[in-house]
Amino acid sequence: MQPVFARHRRSLLTASVLLSAVGATALLPVATASAAPTAQTAAAPSARFAGKAVAIGQDMVAVLRNDPRAGGPEAWIRAVPAHWQQGDDYMFRVLAGLDRGHVTARERGLSLRLVGAGGSAPTLRVTSPKGGTHTFPLPKVGTPDARGCTLITEQSIGAGTIAMLSNGPKGPEAFFKVADGTRVGGVVNRAHPALPKSAGFVARIVDPYGPAPKLLTNMEGGGHPASTTDFPAPGCVK
């Protein structure tokens, strides 16, 4: 009886090992799939705080978002350099954040209120003791601005010139400015990927329809090495 019992026990152990192996194999594809990054998670961390930037005064902008998957309407109040213009980078110091749980703030003498945060048309109301009240509508749900799809970065390209690079659903785009904020040269995008010779310097988008476009610039003219700068990755799926 003892040898029979031993054989029976070995059979049970063998079956258990085989079942465990089969179970582990069956789980492998699921684990691999869940570990693969999506386009959204692979985007730059700054994508979480991108949106439609509007100047509200006192060298501040409000970055407006309205993405239900990120908690609903938001207004991120950020300090920006003096003479900030629409299209400039805005990823500077955060001063305040407004959302459904925090609908009011006061910064640099301005009273800020997120109005209608629970409704379909939220707005940011900005009140100044001297300038009165201004209202800024938040982006509509489902639009690129609402999700913060377009990211903006800036890069010095020499000769006192800064390239402002953006990338979003419409593809890469860049314009150029000098230290006082004056824009120079023109704009490059998919429709016009290179500056004309009259711009005075070389700027061209390399691979404007590809997954990793770059900006090629040369401030010295012909005969000198050019430099390349990566465009930011879009903040969400196109």
N, C-alpha and C positions, 0 to 999 in steps of 0.2 A: 504493500500500500504506500510505503514511503517513497519509492521511485516514481510511482504514478503521480503522487501529489507534487513532487518536484518538477516533473515534466509539465503538469498542468500549470504550475506557477510560472515556469519559464515561458509558456505560451501566452499567458496573460500579459507578462511584462513586454514580450515582443510586440503584441498587438497594441499595447499602450504607447510604446515608442513610435510605431508606425503611424498611429492616429495623431500623435503630437506633431510628427513631421509633416503630415498632410495638412493639418490645421495651420501650421506656421507658413507653409507654402501658399495656402489659400489667402492668408492675410497679407502677404508681401505686396501684391499690386495695390491694395487699398492704402497701406502705409506709404508707399511711394507716391501715390497720387495726392495724398493729403499734404505731403511735405513739399510738393512742387509750388514755387511762389507764383501767385497770380500777377497780372499786369499792375493791379492796384497796389499790392503789397510790395512789389519790386520798385515802385516809384520812390523818388527822393522823399525823405521824412518831411521836408518843407511843404510837400503837397497837402498835408493835413491842414495847413494854415493858409493856403493860397485861396484867392477869391477875387472879387471885384474891388479894387482899391479906389477910394474917393478921398480927395482932400477935404478936411473939415476945419482947417485953420489951426493957428498956433503950432505950426510945423508938425502936424499930426495927420495921419490918414486913418480911415476906417476900412478895414478889409472885410467885405460883406460876403457871407456864405449862406446857403439855404439848402443843405443836403440832409434829407431825412435820415439817411444811413449814418450820419455823423452827429445826430442829435437835434437836427432842425435848424432854425435861423440862428445865426451868430454874427457878431460884429467885433472884430479884433482891432483895438485902438493901438496904433504904433507910432512911435516917434520917427520922423524922417528928416533928412537934411533940408535946410532952407532952400527955397526955389524948386522944391519937388514938382515934377510935372507928370501928367498922366502918361503911363507907359514906363516910368522909371521903376527901379527896384524898390520894394517896400518891406523886405524882410529884415527890418531893424527891430529895435527894442520894443517889447510889448509893454504898454502902459495899463491896459484894462481889457477885459473880455466880457461881452454881454451875450447872454443866451436866455433860454426860458426860465432858468433858475436865478439869474441875476440880470434884471432888466434895466438897471440904472447905474450910472457911474458919473464921477466928476473929475475932469482932468484939465489942468492948465486954465482954469476959469470957465471951462465949458461944461454945461449940464448935458448929459447923454442919456437917452431913453430908447429902449427897443420897444416899439409900439406894435401891438397886434401879433405878439410872438406866437400865440396859439392859433392864429387864423391863416388864411391863404395869401394874404398880401402884407407881410410885415414890413415895417419901415424903421429907419434910425432917425430919431429927432435930435437935433443938435441946437442948443440954445446958448447964445452968448449975451452977456450983459449989454454989450454995445452993438452987436451985429444982428440981433433979433434971432429968429428961429428958422432953421433950414431942415428940410426933410429929404432923406435919401431912401428910395425904395430898395429893398433887398432883391437879388436876382430871383427870377422865377424858378421854381423847382424843375429839375430836368435839363436846365441849360448848362453849358460849360462853366459859366461864371459861378453858378450855384454850387458846383462841386469843386471849384478851384482847379480846373483842368490845365490852365495856362500858367506855366512857371516862368519867372523872370530872374535873370542874373546879370551882373555887370562885370566887365573885364577891361583893365587898362591894356591898350594895344600900342602904346608908344606915342611920342610927339604930343603929349598932353591930351590924348584922345581916349575916350571911354566908349566901349561898345556895350550897348544894352541888348542882351539876347533873350528872346522869349521862344517858347515852344508849347504848342497846344493842338487842338483839333484842326486848326488851319495850317499846321506845319511850322517850321522854324522861321523866325523873323528877327532882324537886327536893325537898329539905327545907331547913330553915333553923335556924341556930344563932347564939348570941352568942359573945363573945370567950372565955368560960370553957368553951365546948363544949356548954353546955346547949341542947337543941333546943327550938325555939319554933314556934308556928303550925300545924304539921302537914306533910303531904306532898301534893304535886300530881303526878299522872301521867295516863295516858290515861283511866283509870276515873274519876278525880276531878281534872279539869283546873284547878279553881280552889279556893282556900281559902275556907272559910265566913267570914261577917262576924265571927263570934266570934273569929277569929284576931287581929284588931286591926290588920291591914294587908292590902293587896291583893297577891295573887300568882296569876297565871293563865298557863297554857301556851297560846300562840298557835300554831295549826296543829299539834296534837299528833300527827296521822297523816301530816303532810307531810314532805318531804325535808329541811326546814330549820326545825325548831321553835324558838321563842323563848320566853323567860320574861319576862312583863310584871309589874313590881312597882311598888308605890307605898306608901312608908312614911309618907306625909304625909296619907293619906286623900283624900277627894274635893276637887276644885278645884285640885289641883296636878299638874304634869306627871308622867306615869309614865315609867319607864325600861324598856328591853328589853335582854336578854342572850341571845346565841346559845347554844344547847345544843351540846356537842361532837358531832362526827360520829361514828357508831359505828366501832369499830376494824376490823370486818370485815363481809362481806355478811350480811344478815339471812336 
